[in-house]
Amino acid sequence: MTTGSGSEGRGSVFSFNVRQIVIAGILGGIAIFLGYTRLGFIPVPNLAGNATIMHVPAILGGALEGPIVGTIVGGIFGIFSFIQAEVPFFRDPLVSILPRLVIGGVAWAVFVGLRNWSIDLASAAAGVLGSLANTVGVLTMAVLLGYLPLAALVPIVPQAIAEAIIAAVVTVVVVRGVLLYRSGRTTAPEVKSDEERRY
């Protein structure tokens, strides 16, 4: 796969151009805002203490701009989770930061794999699987490191489903909007044209 379009030229999927730096900064700023204001954390009565929408910028970064941007934004999410930890296992960076680094990469891989069939399907799947990468990654590390017993994960399942649905809806809407803006069309395309391919 390649990255860049039009006059920007093409290169490796792991290249990092000016636009990606800007997008990473914007999405990272959104993640910082959500973390600092606590708007990205929704209190719930379970062991995690919070549901979150802070994984959504990382999903968008991965889907729209590639794995590097997604990893950077996911890292910001993880750092805020670590700094503002109210639950003991989130004070361990292996739980709070490490799993968040893969959110954008998962979202990118899913989006790239499905976008030729349907942009909406690719966006929704990236949202769902990016969200589940966050939840499953965090909970797996918490169990492996002895912070949680397996039985404690059951009450978190409804929260994980809700987070995945929210992520899917937001990702579809934002990706459609971004592609519409980039294309200059009045309706977003079902499949990206060559000029709109970023990877």
Backbone as numpy.savetxt, mean C-alpha at the origin, in Angstrom:
# Nx Ny Nz CAx CAy CAz Cx Cy Cz
9.98 -5.83 -17.62 9.14 -4.65 -17.62 10.02 -3.40 -17.62
9.48 -2.31 -18.06 10.21 -1.07 -18.09 9.47 0.00 -17.34
10.16 1.07 -17.09 9.52 2.19 -16.42 9.77 3.44 -17.22
8.91 4.43 -17.04 9.03 5.66 -17.81 8.17 5.61 -19.03
7.79 6.76 -19.55 6.99 6.83 -20.76 7.32 8.10 -21.51
7.05 8.06 -22.78 7.23 9.26 -23.58 8.64 9.76 -23.52
8.79 11.05 -23.23 10.10 11.69 -23.24 10.95 11.31 -22.04
10.35 10.65 -21.04 11.11 10.28 -19.85 12.06 9.12 -20.13
11.84 8.41 -21.24 12.67 7.27 -21.54 12.26 6.05 -20.76
12.96 4.95 -20.98 12.59 3.71 -20.32 13.81 3.13 -19.62
13.55 2.40 -18.56 14.63 1.79 -17.80 14.11 0.67 -16.94
14.93 0.24 -16.00 14.56 -0.86 -15.12 13.37 -0.48 -14.24
12.61 -1.50 -13.87 11.48 -1.28 -12.97 11.97 -0.74 -11.62
13.22 -0.96 -11.30 13.76 -0.49 -10.03 14.47 0.86 -10.14
14.35 1.53 -11.29 14.90 2.88 -11.40 14.02 3.83 -10.60
14.56 5.00 -10.31 13.87 5.95 -9.44 14.01 7.33 -10.06
12.97 7.77 -10.80 13.08 9.04 -11.51 12.48 10.18 -10.70
12.54 11.38 -11.25 12.10 12.58 -10.52 10.63 12.49 -10.15
9.80 12.05 -11.10 8.38 11.97 -10.80 8.11 11.00 -9.65
8.81 9.88 -9.64 8.63 8.90 -8.57 9.07 9.46 -7.23
10.14 10.26 -7.24 10.58 10.91 -6.01 9.49 11.85 -5.49
8.90 12.62 -6.41 7.83 13.55 -6.01 6.62 12.79 -5.48
6.22 11.73 -6.19 5.05 10.95 -5.75 5.32 10.29 -4.40
6.54 9.76 -4.23 6.89 9.16 -2.93 6.80 10.20 -1.83
7.25 11.43 -2.13 7.17 12.51 -1.14 5.74 12.86 -0.79
4.88 12.93 -1.81 3.47 13.27 -1.57 2.79 12.19 -0.75
2.94 10.93 -1.19 2.30 9.83 -0.47 2.90 9.65 0.92
4.22 9.86 1.01 4.85 9.81 2.32 4.32 10.90 3.23
4.09 12.09 2.65 3.50 13.18 3.43 2.11 12.84 3.92
1.33 12.19 3.06 -0.02 11.76 3.47 0.08 10.75 4.61
1.03 9.80 4.49 1.21 8.81 5.55 1.62 9.49 6.86
2.53 10.48 6.77 2.96 11.21 7.96 1.77 11.94 8.58
0.96 12.59 7.74 -0.22 13.31 8.24 -1.18 12.35 8.93
-1.45 11.21 8.29 -2.35 10.23 8.89 -1.80 9.69 10.21
-0.48 9.50 10.26 0.12 8.99 11.49 0.18 10.04 12.58
0.60 11.25 12.23 0.78 12.31 13.23 -0.56 12.73 13.84
-1.59 12.82 13.00 -2.90 13.24 13.48 -3.71 12.08 14.05
-3.19 10.87 13.87 -3.88 9.65 14.29 -5.12 9.35 13.46
-5.33 10.11 12.37 -6.47 9.84 11.50 -6.30 8.51 10.77
-5.06 8.04 10.66 -4.81 6.77 9.99 -5.04 5.56 10.87
-5.32 5.79 12.16 -5.54 4.69 13.09 -6.94 4.81 13.67
-7.71 3.74 13.56 -9.09 3.72 14.05 -9.15 2.79 15.26
-9.41 3.33 16.46 -9.43 2.47 17.65 -10.47 1.36 17.55
-10.05 0.14 17.85 -10.96 -1.01 17.88 -10.63 -1.84 19.12
-11.62 -2.53 19.67 -11.39 -3.30 20.90 -10.82 -4.69 20.65
-9.57 -4.74 20.17 -8.90 -6.03 20.04 -7.43 -5.88 20.41
-6.65 -6.95 20.26 -5.26 -6.91 20.71 -4.40 -5.93 19.95
-4.74 -5.66 18.69 -3.97 -4.69 17.91 -4.22 -3.28 18.40
-5.41 -3.04 18.94 -5.73 -1.73 19.46 -6.25 -0.75 18.43
-5.88 -0.95 17.17 -6.29 -0.04 16.11 -6.50 -0.78 14.80
-7.50 -0.35 14.06 -7.56 -0.66 12.62 -6.83 0.49 11.93
-6.44 0.29 10.70 -5.66 1.34 10.05 -6.01 1.50 8.59
-5.84 2.73 8.09 -5.90 3.00 6.66 -4.54 3.52 6.18
-3.54 3.45 7.06 -2.22 3.97 6.69 -1.51 3.13 5.65
-2.00 1.92 5.41 -1.39 1.08 4.39 -1.82 1.51 2.98
-2.89 2.30 2.87 -3.42 2.67 1.56 -2.43 3.50 0.73
-1.75 4.52 1.30 -0.75 5.23 0.49 0.36 4.33 -0.05
0.77 3.32 0.74 1.79 2.39 0.26 1.27 1.55 -0.90
0.01 1.15 -0.82 -0.61 0.39 -1.91 -0.67 1.24 -3.17
-1.10 2.49 -3.02 -1.18 3.39 -4.17 0.20 3.66 -4.76
1.18 3.85 -3.90 2.54 4.08 -4.39 3.05 2.91 -5.20
2.80 1.69 -4.71 3.24 0.50 -5.44 2.51 0.32 -6.74
1.18 0.46 -6.72 0.39 0.23 -7.92 0.69 1.26 -9.00
0.81 2.52 -8.62 0.96 3.59 -9.60 2.40 3.88 -10.00
3.35 3.67 -9.09 4.72 4.10 -9.36 5.78 3.04 -9.16
5.39 1.84 -8.74 6.37 0.77 -8.66 6.79 0.41 -7.25
7.58 -0.65 -7.12 7.91 -1.21 -5.81 8.78 -0.31 -4.94
9.63 0.51 -5.53 10.49 1.37 -4.71 9.66 2.42 -3.98
8.77 3.09 -4.72 7.90 4.08 -4.10 7.03 3.42 -3.03
6.46 2.27 -3.37 5.64 1.55 -2.40 6.40 1.18 -1.15
7.66 0.77 -1.31 8.48 0.39 -0.15 8.79 1.59 0.72
9.11 2.73 0.10 9.40 3.95 0.86 8.19 4.38 1.69
7.02 4.41 1.06 5.81 4.85 1.76 5.42 3.84 2.83
5.56 2.55 2.53 5.31 1.52 3.54 6.25 1.64 4.72
7.49 2.01 4.45 8.46 2.22 5.53 8.06 3.36 6.44
7.55 4.43 5.84 7.07 5.57 6.64 5.92 5.13 7.54
5.00 4.36 6.98 3.89 3.80 7.74 4.42 2.99 8.92
5.38 2.11 8.65 5.93 1.27 9.70 6.63 2.06 10.79
7.36 3.09 10.40 8.07 3.92 11.38 7.08 4.61 12.31
5.99 5.13 11.74 4.99 5.76 12.58 4.32 4.75 13.51
4.08 3.57 13.00 3.51 2.52 13.83 4.44 2.19 14.99
5.73 2.18 14.73 6.74 1.90 15.75 6.83 3.04 16.77
6.89 4.28 16.28 7.05 5.44 17.15 5.83 5.62 18.06
4.65 5.41 17.49 3.42 5.67 18.24 2.81 4.39 18.82
3.62 3.37 18.99 3.12 2.08 19.46 2.46 2.19 20.83
1.25 1.68 20.91 0.53 1.60 22.18 0.38 0.15 22.64
0.73 -0.77 21.76 0.66 -2.20 22.05 2.09 -2.74 22.04
2.48 -3.55 23.01 3.88 -3.98 23.14 4.51 -4.53 21.88
3.80 -5.38 21.13 4.47 -6.01 19.99 4.78 -5.02 18.86
4.11 -3.87 18.83 4.43 -2.87 17.82 5.69 -2.08 18.19
6.22 -2.29 19.39 7.48 -1.65 19.77 8.68 -2.43 19.24
8.40 -3.54 18.61 9.43 -4.35 17.95 9.41 -4.01 16.46
10.51 -3.46 15.92 10.52 -3.07 14.49 10.32 -4.25 13.54
10.60 -5.47 14.01 10.35 -6.63 13.16 8.86 -6.85 12.94
8.06 -6.33 13.84 6.61 -6.44 13.71 6.02 -5.18 13.08
6.48 -4.02 13.53 5.85 -2.77 13.10 6.38 -2.22 11.79
7.64 -2.50 11.46 8.25 -1.90 10.25 8.46 -2.92 9.14
9.12 -4.03 9.44 9.49 -4.99 8.40 8.33 -5.43 7.50
7.19 -5.85 8.06 6.10 -6.30 7.16 5.55 -5.19 6.28
5.64 -3.94 6.72 5.09 -2.82 5.96 5.92 -2.53 4.71
7.17 -2.99 4.69 8.03 -2.75 3.53 7.61 -3.54 2.30
6.80 -4.58 2.49 6.41 -5.42 1.35 5.05 -5.05 0.78
4.32 -4.15 1.44 2.97 -3.80 0.99 3.00 -3.29 -0.45
3.85 -2.30 -0.71 3.92 -1.70 -2.04 4.36 -2.68 -3.11
5.30 -3.56 -2.76 5.76 -4.54 -3.73 4.67 -5.53 -4.10
3.89 -5.96 -3.13 2.77 -6.86 -3.40 1.74 -6.15 -4.28
1.39 -4.92 -3.91 0.41 -4.15 -4.69 0.89 -3.96 -6.13
2.16 -3.65 -6.30 2.73 -3.45 -7.64 2.64 -4.74 -8.46
3.06 -5.86 -7.88 3.08 -7.13 -8.61 1.66 -7.53 -9.04
0.70 -7.37 -8.14 -0.69 -7.72 -8.46 -1.24 -6.80 -9.54
-0.99 -5.51 -9.39 -1.51 -4.54 -10.36 -0.93 -4.80 -11.76
0.37 -5.01 -11.83 1.03 -5.27 -13.12 0.52 -6.58 -13.72
0.29 -7.58 -12.88 -0.17 -8.86 -13.38 -1.58 -8.85 -13.95
-2.43 -7.94 -13.47 -3.84 -7.95 -13.86 -4.27 -6.76 -14.71
-3.44 -5.75 -14.85 -3.89 -4.50 -15.48 -4.28 -4.67 -16.95
-3.71 -5.65 -17.65 -4.07 -5.84 -19.05 -5.45 -6.44 -19.22
-5.98 -7.04 -18.17 -7.35 -7.56 -18.20 -8.35 -6.47 -17.85
-8.08 -5.76 -16.76 -8.99 -4.70 -16.31 -8.28 -3.84 -15.28
-8.30 -2.53 -15.51 -7.69 -1.61 -14.56 -8.40 -1.69 -13.21
-9.73 -1.76 -13.24 -10.48 -1.81 -11.98 -10.20 -3.10 -11.22
-10.16 -4.22 -11.93 -9.83 -5.49 -11.28 -8.43 -5.45 -10.70
-7.48 -4.93 -11.47 -6.10 -4.83 -11.01 -6.01 -3.94 -9.77
-6.72 -2.83 -9.78 -6.69 -1.89 -8.65 -7.30 -2.51 -7.41
-8.47 -3.14 -7.57 -9.15 -3.75 -6.43 -8.30 -4.88 -5.84
-7.75 -5.72 -6.71 -6.92 -6.83 -6.23 -5.66 -6.32 -5.55
-5.05 -5.26 -6.09 -3.88 -4.67 -5.45 -4.23 -4.13 -4.08
-5.41 -3.51 -3.96 -5.86 -2.99 -2.67 -6.07 -4.10 -1.66
-6.76 -5.15 -2.08 -7.06 -6.26 -1.17 -5.78 -6.99 -0.75
-4.95 -7.37 -1.72 -3.76 -8.16 -1.39 -2.68 -7.32 -0.73
-2.61 -6.02 -1.08 -1.69 -5.14 -0.36 -2.09 -5.00 1.09
-3.38 -4.86 1.33 -3.88 -4.77 2.70 -3.63 -6.06 3.47
-3.90 -7.20 2.82 -3.68 -8.48 3.48 -2.18 -8.74 3.74
-1.33 -8.23 2.84 0.12 -8.36 3.08 0.50 -7.66 4.37
-0.12 -6.50 4.61 0.12 -5.77 5.85 -0.36 -6.58 7.05
-1.62 -6.98 7.03 -2.21 -7.67 8.17 -1.54 -9.01 8.44
-1.42 -9.82 7.39 -0.82 -11.15 7.56 0.64 -11.04 7.97
1.36 -10.09 7.38 2.77 -9.92 7.73 2.96 -9.54 9.18
2.18 -8.56 9.65 2.30 -8.11 11.04 1.92 -9.24 12.00
0.79 -9.88 11.74 0.33 -10.93 12.66 1.25 -12.15 12.65
1.78 -12.49 11.49 2.71 -13.62 11.41 3.96 -13.34 12.23
4.51 -12.14 12.10 5.70 -11.78 12.89 5.38 -11.77 14.38
4.20 -11.26 14.74 3.82 -11.20 16.15 3.70 -12.60 16.74
3.17 -13.55 15.96 3.05 -14.93 16.43 4.41 -15.60 16.48
5.21 -15.45 15.43 6.52 -16.09 15.38 7.45 -15.62 16.49
7.31 -14.34 16.85 8.17 -13.78 17.89 7.59 -13.96 19.29
6.44 -14.62 19.38 5.88 -14.96 20.67 5.04 -13.90 21.34
4.68 -12.86 20.61 3.86 -11.80 21.20 2.39 -12.18 21.27
1.93 -13.01 20.34 0.53 -13.38 20.27 0.38 -14.89 20.10
-0.62 -15.48 20.75 -0.96 -16.87 20.45 -1.83 -16.91 19.20
-1.85 -18.03 18.52 -2.66 -18.16 17.31 -4.13 -17.87 17.56
-4.63 -18.27 18.72 -6.04 -18.08 19.02 -6.43 -16.61 19.07
-5.47 -15.75 19.35 -5.76 -14.32 19.46 -6.03 -13.67 18.11
-5.73 -14.37 17.02 -5.89 -13.79 15.69 -7.34 -13.81 15.21
-8.14 -14.70 15.77 -9.52 -14.85 15.29 -10.32 -13.55 15.37
-10.28 -12.79 16.49 -11.07 -11.56 16.54 -10.59 -10.48 15.57
-9.38 -10.63 15.03 -8.83 -9.61 14.12 -9.31 -9.83 12.69
-9.85 -11.01 12.40 -10.27 -11.33 11.03 -11.28 -10.33 10.47
-12.35 -9.98 11.19 -13.30 -8.99 10.64 -12.65 -7.65 10.34
-11.73 -7.23 11.21 -11.00 -5.99 10.98 -10.17 -6.07 9.70
-9.50 -7.20 9.50 -8.67 -7.39 8.31 -9.51 -7.33 7.04
-10.70 -7.92 7.08 -11.59 -7.91 5.92 -12.06 -6.49 5.63
-12.43 -5.75 6.69 -12.88 -4.37 6.51 -11.77 -3.50 5.94
-10.55 -3.65 6.45 -9.42 -2.88 5.94 -9.16 -3.19 4.47
-9.27 -4.47 4.09 -9.03 -4.86 2.70 -10.09 -4.28 1.77
-11.34 -4.27 2.21 -12.42 -3.70 1.38 -12.21 -2.20 1.19
-11.90 -1.50 2.29 -11.65 -0.05 2.19 -10.49 0.22 1.24
-9.41 -0.56 1.38 -8.24 -0.37 0.52 -8.59 -0.61 -0.94
-9.41 -1.62 -1.22 -9.81 -1.92 -2.59 -10.60 -0.76 -3.20
-11.57 -0.25 -2.46 -12.41 0.84 -2.96 -11.58 2.09 -3.23
-10.75 2.47 -2.25 -9.93 3.68 -2.42 -8.95 3.52 -3.57
-8.34 2.35 -3.70 -7.37 2.13 -4.77 -8.03 2.23 -6.14
-9.19 1.64 -6.31 -9.91 1.73 -7.59 -10.19 3.19 -7.94
-10.72 3.94 -6.99 -11.10 5.34 -7.24 -9.87 6.19 -7.57
-8.81 6.05 -6.78 -7.62 6.89 -6.99 -6.90 6.52 -8.28
-6.73 5.22 -8.54 -6.05 4.81 -9.77 -6.82 5.28 -10.99
-8.13 5.13 -10.97 -8.95 5.63 -12.08 -8.73 7.12 -12.28
-8.75 7.86 -11.19 -8.57 9.30 -11.27 -7.20 9.69 -11.79
-6.16 9.01 -11.32 -4.80 9.32 -11.77 -4.63 9.00 -13.25
-5.12 7.84 -13.68 -5.00 7.49 -15.09 -5.81 8.43 -15.98
-6.95 8.86 -15.48 -7.76 9.83 -16.21 -7.00 11.14 -16.37
-6.39 11.60 -15.31 -5.61 12.84 -15.37 -4.42 12.71 -16.31
-3.71 11.59 -16.20 -2.52 11.40 -17.03 -2.86 11.28 -18.51
-4.01 10.69 -18.81 -4.36 10.43 -20.21 -4.99 11.64 -20.89
-5.58 12.53 -20.10 -6.28 13.67 -20.67 -7.62 13.31 -21.25
-8.09 12.07 -21.00 -9.38 11.64 -21.51 -10.50 12.07 -20.57
-11.74 11.90 -21.03 -12.88 12.20 -20.17 -13.30 10.98 -19.38
-12.85 9.80 -19.79 -13.08 8.58 -19.02 -11.77 7.81 -18.96
-11.52 7.16 -17.83 -10.27 6.41 -17.68 -10.32 5.15 -18.51
-9.18 4.75 -19.12 -9.16 3.55 -19.96 -9.24 2.28 -19.14
-9.81 1.23 -19.74 -9.86 -0.07 -19.09 -8.48 -0.69 -19.04
-7.69 -0.47 -20.08 -6.34 -1.02 -20.18 -5.40 0.12 -20.50
-4.24 0.12 -19.87 -3.28 1.19 -20.12 -2.76 1.13 -21.54
-2.59 2.32 -22.13 -1.90 2.40 -23.42 -0.41 2.32 -23.17
0.36 2.20 -24.27 1.82 2.11 -24.12 2.37 3.35 -23.43
1.79 4.51 -23.71 2.28 5.75 -23.13 2.02 5.82 -21.63
1.03 5.04 -21.16 0.68 5.10 -19.76 1.33 4.02 -18.94
2.06 3.12 -19.59 2.71 2.04 -18.84 3.93 2.60 -18.11
4.04 2.28 -16.86 5.12 2.81 -16.04 6.15 1.75 -15.68
5.95 0.51 -16.08 6.84 -0.54 -15.59 7.42 -1.33 -16.73
